[in-house]
Amino acid sequence: MTGLEPVSNLYRSYVLAALAVVGLMQNVDRVVIFMFLQPIKLEFGLSDTQVGLISGAAFAITQGLMAVPVARLADIGSRKWVIGGCFAVWSALTALCGATTGFISMMLARIGVGAGEAGCVPATHSILGDYYPRELRARALGVVTGVTALGGLVGMAGGGVLAQTVGWRNGFFMLGAVGVVLSLVFHLSVREPARAEAPQQSGGAGQGLLSQLGDLRSFGLLALAMALATLTGAAVSWLPSYFARTFAMPPAQIGAAVGLSVGFPFAIGTILGGHFSVRWVRQSKTWALRFASITLACGLPFYMATFFATTPLQAFVPLFVSMILLSVAVGPVYLTIQDMVLPQARASAVALVGVLSSIVGHGLGPVLIGAISDWMLRVDPNANSLRAALIGVGLPLLATSSMYWWLARRIDARNVAPA
């Protein structure tokens, strides 16, 4: 088939479902180790610093470093091979985690998982851009992002079951084996679509990456705005500690409540946002940015209310609402990335945004929250320091909201046409 030619709705829906399953498994393999950390720590005799390295920093840094070169490969080669190959690699290395014998081998295996997962999201966004016309892309991107978010809930809940029933080693083996089989199914059943033709006046595929990103100032502003939003997203990693310290809740209740108040509504928001944007993105190429600006501004008060609540129920209800409002524009904003760049740079553009978000959100965010909390304790040993830190990282949402609105005005003024 040729770029953007009609395909059957049934097959296109199958491709969307297949990509969503890949995204779900990616998130499952990313977070399941959180449920295995305690037995791993006890068996290997690890310090908390070593636990932090194998569960977060090494994984996030490697994923960020590998994202752009793998995405560039997806932009010039077969995205189907990139997605299927990455899926097989990170699944095999997830299984290898179960055979590790100490800190070094576990860290190397997790670095490999991060490197394998680096190419999945950019290539997925690129291939969807050629399976779906522009007015339907936000819905498709919302579905994939929403199902991927559910992978966090599945990984936490399923990881707890695996840890209690078969142990962490067998848990890694089982997840890795399932992933390898699914990667083979993906490769055999998904076809690589031909790429859309780039507008003649915008440059060709032979030009450098920077020339394919369109207005660099606009692209940089969008990337920075999305990175600031992930800084607030880093609060999720500290929520279990916050609820344990503030309300003395047991771990089982915290895990279930946080999963249902974060992962579930985030999935709902991304899917609904993508679905309801179909009508509006046809009429305006900047509607998505204005929509995101408004929903972020509306979601911030609910996020803040979470940390002023005096009971767990009073905290989880606004948290649930905030996650819907903060996620509902994810699909439309990703559509804006595709609008801003040439078709042959879609994967690389998503990867570049992802690198900055990974550094700020997954790298700087948790450390910043901890540093603010430590500083507050030195100022006032009796303060709920973590509450102050979590409130503080919500403030960047105001900057993100303002930047989205300003960027919409800039794009309107430049009259940038959709790709």
For each residue, the residues with C-beta under 8 A, 3 or more apart:
1: 5 7 191 193 194
2: 5 194
3: 130 193 194 195 196 197 343
4: 130 133 196
5: 1 2 194
6:
7: 1 11 12 131 193
8: 11 12
9: 12 13
10: 13 14
11: 7 8 14 15
12: 7 8 9 15 16 131 132
13: 9 10 16 17
14: 10 11 17 18 189
15: 11 12 18 19 127 131 190 191
16: 12 13 19 20 128 131 140 143 144
17: 13 14 20 21
18: 14 15 21 22 185 186 189 190
19: 15 16 22 23 83 124 127 128 144
20: 16 17 23 24 143 144 147 148
21: 17 18 24 25 147 182 186
22: 18 19 25 26 83 87 120 124 182 186
23: 19 20 26 27 120 121 124 144 145 147 148 151
24: 20 21 27 28 147 148 150 151 154
25: 21 22 28 29 87 91 151 178 179 182
26: 22 23 29 30 87 90 117 120 121 148 151
27: 23 24 30 31 148 149 150 151 152 154 155
28: 24 25 31 32 151 152 154 155 158 175
29: 25 26 32 90 91 94 113 117 155 175 176 179
30: 26 27 33 59 113 117 151 155
31: 27 28 34 35 151 152 155 156 159
32: 28 29 35 36 155 156 158 159 162 171 172 175
33: 30 36 37 40 54 55 97 110 159
34: 31 37 55 155 156 159
35: 31 32 155 156 159 160 162 163
36: 32 33 39 40 159 162 163 168 171 172
37: 33 34 40 41 51 55
38: 41 42
39: 36 42 43 163 167 168
40: 33 36 37 43 44 46 51 54 106 168
41: 37 38 44 45 46 51
42: 38 39 45
43: 39 40
44: 40 41 102 103 106
45: 41 42
46: 40 41 50 51 54 103
47: 50 51
48: 51 52
49: 52 53
50: 46 47 53 54 103
51: 37 40 41 46 47 48 54 55
52: 48 49 55 56 57
53: 49 50 56 57 58 107
54: 33 40 46 50 51 58 59 103 106 107 110
55: 33 34 37 51 52 59 110
56: 52 53 59 60 237 362 366
57: 52 53 60 61 363
58: 53 54 61 62 107 110 111 114
59: 30 54 55 56 62 63 110 111 113 114
60: 56 57 63 64 114 358 362 363
61: 57 58 64 65 114 358 363
62: 58 59 65 66 111 114 115 118
63: 59 60 66 67 114 115 117 118 358
64: 60 61 67 118 354 355 358 359 363
65: 61 62 118 355
66: 62 63 69 70 114 115 118 119
67: 63 64 70 71 118 119 122 351 352 354 355 358
68: 71 72 348 351 352 355
69: 66 72 73
70: 66 67 73 74 82 86 118 119 122 123 351
71: 67 68 74 75 118 119 122 123 126 347 348 350 351 352
72: 68 69 75 76 209 347 348 351
73: 69 70 76 77 82 119
74: 70 71 77 79 82 83 119 122 123 126 347 348
75: 71 72 126 344 345 346 347 348
76: 72 73 205 344
77: 73 74 81 82
78: 81 82 192
79: 74 82 83 123 124 126 127 192 347
80: 83 84 127 186 187 190 191 192
81: 77 78 84 85 187 192
82: 70 73 74 77 78 79 85 86 119 123
83: 19 22 74 79 80 86 87 119 120 123 124 127 186 190
84: 80 81 87 88 183 184 186 187 190
85: 81 82 88 89 183
86: 70 82 83 89 90 116 117 118 119 120 123
87: 22 25 26 83 84 90 91 116 120 179 182 183 186
88: 84 85 91 92 179 180 183 184
89: 85 86 92 93 112 115 116
90: 26 29 86 87 93 94 112 113 115 116 117 179
91: 25 29 87 88 94 95 116 175 176 177 178 179 180 182 183
92: 88 89 95 96 176 179 180
93: 89 90 96 97 109 112 113 116 176
94: 29 90 91 97 109 113 172 175 176 179
95: 91 92 98 99 172 173 175 176 177 179 180
96: 92 93 99 100 109 112 172 176
97: 33 93 94 100 106 109 110 113 172 176
98: 95 168 169 170 171 172 173 176
99: 95 96 169
100: 96 97 105 106 109
101: 105
102: 44 105 106
103: 44 46 50 54 106 107
104: 107 108
105: 100 101 102 108 109
106: 40 44 54 97 100 102 103 109 110
107: 53 54 58 103 104 110 111
108: 104 105 111 112
109: 93 94 96 97 100 105 106 112 113
110: 33 54 55 58 59 97 106 107 113 114
111: 58 59 62 107 108 114 115
112: 89 90 93 96 108 109 115 116
113: 29 30 59 90 93 94 97 109 110 116 117
114: 58 59 60 61 62 63 66 110 111 117 118
115: 62 63 66 89 90 111 112 118
116: 86 87 89 90 91 93 112 113 119
117: 26 29 30 63 86 90 113 114 120
118: 62 63 64 65 66 67 70 71 86 114 115 351
119: 66 67 70 71 73 74 82 83 86 116 122 123 347 351
120: 22 23 26 83 86 87 117 123 124
121: 23 26 124 125 350 351 354
122: 67 70 71 74 119 125 126 346 347 348 349 350 351 354
123: 70 71 74 79 82 83 86 119 120 126 127 347
124: 19 22 23 79 83 120 121 127 128 144
125: 121 122 128 129 141 334 337 338 346 347 350
126: 71 74 75 79 122 123 129 130 346 347 350
127: 15 19 79 80 83 123 124 130 131 192 193
128: 16 19 124 125 131 132 137 140 141 144
129: 125 126 132 137 196 338 343 346 419
130: 3 4 126 127 193 194 195 196 343
131: 7 12 15 16 127 128 140 193
132: 12 128 129 136 137 139 140
133: 4 136 137
134: 137 281 335 338 339 418 419
135: 278 281 282
136: 132 133 139 140 278
137: 128 129 132 133 134 140 141 335 338
138: 141 142 273 274 277 278 281 288 331 332 334 335
139: 132 136 142 143 274 275 277 278 331
140: 16 128 131 132 136 137 143 144 274 331
141: 125 128 137 138 144 145 274 330 331 334 335
142: 138 139 145 146 270 271 272 273 274 275 277 330 331 332
143: 16 20 139 140 146 147 270 271 274 331
144: 16 19 20 23 124 128 140 141 147 148
145: 23 141 142 148 149 270 274 327 330 331 334
146: 142 143 149 150 266 267 268 269 270 271 274 327
147: 20 21 23 24 143 144 150 151 267
148: 20 23 24 26 27 144 145 151
149: 27 145 146 152 153 263 266 267 270 327
150: 24 27 146 147 153 154 263 264 267
151: 23 24 25 26 27 28 30 31 147 148 154 155
152: 27 28 31 149 155 156 259 262 263
153: 149 150 156 157 259 260 263 264 267
154: 24 27 28 150 151 157 158
155: 27 28 29 30 31 32 34 35 151 152 158 159
156: 31 32 34 35 152 153 159 160 255 259 263
157: 153 154 160 161 255 256 259
158: 28 32 154 155 161 162
159: 31 32 33 34 35 36 155 156 162 163 171
160: 35 156 157 163 164 255
161: 157 158 164 165
162: 32 35 36 158 159 165 166 167 168 170 171 174 175
163: 35 36 39 159 160 167 168 171
164: 160 161
165: 161 162
166: 162 170 171 174
167: 39 162 163 170 171
168: 36 39 40 98 162 163 171 172
169: 98 99 172 173
170: 98 162 166 167 173 174
171: 32 36 98 159 162 163 166 167 168 174 175
172: 32 36 94 95 96 97 98 168 169 175 176
173: 95 98 169 170 176 177
174: 162 166 170 171 177 178
175: 28 29 32 91 94 95 162 171 172 178 179
176: 29 91 92 93 94 95 96 97 98 172 173 179 180
177: 91 95 173 174 180 181
178: 25 91 174 175 181 182
179: 25 29 87 88 90 91 92 94 95 175 176 182 183
180: 88 91 92 95 176 177 183 184
181: 177 178 184 185
182: 21 22 25 87 91 178 179 185 186
183: 84 85 87 88 91 179 180 186 187
184: 84 88 180 181 187 188
185: 18 181 182 188 189
186: 18 21 22 80 83 84 87 182 183 189 190
187: 80 81 84 183 184 190
188: 184 185
189: 14 18 185 186
190: 15 18 80 83 84 186 187
191: 1 15 80
192: 78 79 80 81 127
193: 1 3 7 127 130 131
194: 1 2 3 5 130
195: 3 130 343 344
196: 3 4 129 130 343 419
197: 3 343
198: 202 203 204 205 342 343 344 419
199: 202 342 417 419
200:
201:
202: 198 199 214 342
203: 198 207 211 212 342
204: 198 207
205: 76 198 212 342 344
206:
207: 203 204 211 212
208: 211 212
209: 72 212 213 345 348
210: 213 216
211: 203 207 208
212: 203 205 207 208 209 341 342 344 345 348
213: 209 210 216 219 340 341 342 345 349 352
214: 202 218 219 340 341 342 416
215: 218 219 340 410 414 416
216: 210 213 219 220
217: 220 221 410
218: 214 215 221 222 340 407 410 411 414 416
219: 213 214 215 216 222 223 340 341 349
220: 216 217 223 224
221: 217 218 224 225 403 406 407 410
222: 218 219 225 226 333 336 337 340 353 403 407
223: 219 220 226 227 352 353 356 357
224: 220 221 227 228 356 403
225: 221 222 228 229 399 400 403 404 407
226: 222 223 229 230 333 353 356 357 400
227: 223 224 230 231 353 356 357 359 360 361
228: 224 225 231 232 360 396 397 399 400 403
229: 225 226 232 233 296 326 396 397 400
230: 226 227 233 234 357 358 360 361 362 365
231: 227 228 234 360 361 364 365 368 393 396
232: 228 229 235 303 326 365 393 394 396 397
233: 229 230 236 361 365
234: 230 231 237 238 361 362 364 365 366 368 369 393
235: 232 238 239 365 369 390 393 394
236: 233 239 258 262
237: 56 234 365 366
238: 234 235 241 242 366 369 370 386 389 390
239: 235 236 242 243 254 258 262 319 390
240: 243 244 251 254 255 258
241: 238 244 245 386
242: 238 239 245 246 307 386 387 390
243: 239 240 246 247 249 254 257 258 312 315
244: 240 241 247 248 249 251 254
245: 241 242 248 384 386
246: 242 243 384 386 387
247: 243 244 311 312 315
248: 244 245
249: 243 244 253 254 257 312
250: 253 254
251: 240 244 254 255
252: 255 256
253: 249 250 256 257
254: 239 240 243 244 249 250 251 257 258
255: 156 157 160 240 251 252 258 259
256: 157 252 253 259 260
257: 243 249 253 254 260 261 312 316
258: 236 239 240 243 254 255 261 262
259: 152 153 156 157 255 256 262 263 264
260: 153 256 257 263 264 316 320
261: 257 258 264 265 316 319 320 323
262: 152 236 239 258 259 265 266 319 323
263: 149 150 152 153 156 259 260 266 267
264: 150 153 259 260 261 267 268 320
265: 261 262 268 269 320 321 323 324 327
266: 146 149 262 263 269 270 323 324 326 327
267: 146 147 149 150 153 263 264 270 271 327
268: 146 264 265 271 272 324 327
269: 146 265 266 272 273 323 324 325 326 327 328 330
270: 142 143 145 146 149 266 267 273 274 327 328 330 331
271: 142 143 146 267 268 274 275
272: 142 268 269 275 276 324 328
273: 138 142 269 270 276 277 291 295 327 328 329 330 331 332
274: 138 139 140 141 142 143 145 146 270 271 277 278 330 331 332
275: 139 142 271 272 278
276: 272 273 279 280
277: 138 139 142 273 274 280 281 287 288 291 331 332 335
278: 135 136 138 139 274 275 281 282
279: 276 282 283
280: 276 277 283 284 287 291
281: 134 135 138 277 278 284 285 287 288 332 335
282: 135 278 279
283: 279 280 287
284: 280 281 287
285: 281 339 411 416 417 418
286: 289 290 336 408 409 411 412
287: 277 280 281 283 284 290 291 332
288: 138 277 281 291 292 329 332 333 335 336
289: 286 292 293 333 336 404 405 407 408 411
290: 286 287 293 294 404 405 408
291: 273 277 280 287 288 294 295 329 332
292: 288 289 295 296 329 332 333 401 404
293: 289 290 296 297 401 402 404 405 408
294: 290 291 297 298 401
295: 273 291 292 298 299 325 326 328 329
296: 229 292 293 299 300 325 326 329 397 400 401 404
297: 293 294 300 397 398 401
298: 294 295 301 302 325
299: 295 296 302 303 321 322 323 324 325 326 397
300: 296 297 303 304 322 394 397 398 401
301: 298 304 305
302: 298 299 305 306 318 319 321 322 325
303: 232 299 300 306 318 319 322 326 394 397
304: 300 301 307 308 391 394
305: 301 302 308 309 318 322
306: 302 303 309 315 316 318 319 322
307: 242 304 315 387 390 391
308: 304 305
309: 305 306 312 313 314 315 318
310: 314
311: 247 314 315
312: 243 247 249 257 309 315 316
313: 309 316 317
314: 309 310 311 317 318
315: 243 247 306 307 309 311 312 318 319
316: 257 260 261 306 312 313 319 320
317: 313 314 320 321
318: 302 303 305 306 309 314 315 321 322
319: 239 261 262 302 303 306 315 316 322 323
320: 260 261 264 265 316 317 323 324
321: 265 299 302 317 318 324 325
322: 299 300 302 303 305 306 318 319 325 326
323: 261 262 265 266 269 299 319 320 326 327
324: 265 266 268 269 272 299 320 321 327 328
325: 269 295 296 298 299 302 321 322 328
326: 229 232 266 269 295 296 299 303 322 323 397
327: 145 146 149 265 266 267 268 269 270 273 323 324 330
328: 269 270 272 273 295 324 325
329: 273 288 291 292 295 296 332 333
330: 141 142 145 269 270 273 274 327 333 334
331: 138 139 140 141 142 143 145 270 273 274 277 334 335
332: 138 142 273 274 277 281 287 288 291 292 329 335 336
333: 222 226 288 289 292 329 330 336 337 404
334: 125 138 141 145 330 331 337 338 350
335: 134 137 138 141 277 281 288 331 332 338 339
336: 222 286 288 289 332 333 339 340
337: 125 222 333 334 340 341 346 349 350 353
338: 125 129 134 137 334 335 341 346 349 419
339: 134 285 335 336 416 418 419
340: 213 214 215 218 219 222 336 337 349 411 416 419
341: 212 213 214 219 337 338 345 346 349 419
342: 198 199 202 203 205 212 213 214 345 346 419
343: 3 129 130 195 196 197 198 346 419
344: 75 76 195 198 205 212
345: 75 209 212 213 341 342 348 349
346: 75 122 125 126 129 337 338 341 342 343 349 350
347: 71 72 74 75 79 119 122 123 125 126 350 351
348: 68 71 72 74 75 122 209 212 345 351 352
349: 122 213 219 337 338 340 341 345 346 352 353
350: 71 121 122 125 126 334 337 346 347 353 354
351: 67 68 70 71 72 118 119 121 122 347 348 354 355
352: 67 68 71 213 223 348 349 355 356
353: 222 223 226 227 337 349 350 356 357
354: 64 67 121 122 350 351 357 358
355: 64 65 67 68 351 352 358 359
356: 223 224 226 227 352 353 359 360
357: 223 226 227 230 353 354 360 361 362
358: 60 61 63 64 67 230 354 355 361 362 363
359: 64 227 355 356 362 363 364
360: 227 228 230 231 356 357 363 364 365
361: 227 230 231 233 234 357 358 364 365
362: 56 60 230 234 357 358 359 365 366
363: 57 60 61 64 358 359 360 366 367
364: 231 234 359 360 361 367 368
365: 230 231 232 233 234 235 237 360 361 362 368 369 393
366: 56 234 237 238 362 363 369 370
367: 363 364 370 371
368: 231 234 364 365 371 372 389 393
369: 234 235 238 365 366 372 373 386 389 390 392 393
370: 238 366 367 373 374 389
371: 367 368 374 375
372: 368 369 375 376 385 388 389 392 393
373: 369 370 376 377 385 386 388 389
374: 370 371 377 378 385
375: 371 372 378 379 385
376: 372 373 379 380 383 385 388 389
377: 373 374 380 381 383 385
378: 374 375 381
379: 375 376 383
380: 376 377 383 385
381: 377 378
382:
383: 376 377 379 380 388
384: 245 246 387 388
385: 372 373 374 375 376 377 380 388 389
386: 238 241 242 245 246 369 373 389 390
387: 242 246 307 384 390 391
388: 372 373 376 383 384 385 391 392
389: 238 368 369 370 372 373 376 385 386 392 393
390: 235 238 239 242 307 369 386 387 393 394
391: 304 307 387 388 394 395
392: 369 372 388 389 395
393: 231 232 234 235 365 368 369 372 389 390 396
394: 232 235 300 303 304 390 391 397
395: 391 392 398 399
396: 228 229 231 232 393 399 400
397: 228 229 232 296 297 299 300 303 326 394 400 401
398: 297 300 395 401 402
399: 225 228 395 396 402 403
400: 225 226 228 229 296 396 397 403 404
401: 292 293 294 296 297 300 397 398 404 405
402: 293 398 399 405 406
403: 221 222 224 225 228 399 400 406 407
404: 225 289 290 292 293 296 333 400 401 407 408
405: 289 290 293 401 402 408 409
406: 221 402 403 409 410
407: 218 221 222 225 289 403 404 410 411
408: 286 289 290 293 404 405 411 412
409: 286 405 406 412 413
410: 215 217 218 221 406 407 413 414
411: 218 285 286 289 340 407 408 414 416
412: 286 408 409 415
413: 409 410
414: 215 218 410 411
415: 412
416: 214 215 218 285 339 340 411
417: 199 285
418: 134 285 339
419: 129 134 196 198 199 338 339 340 341 342 343
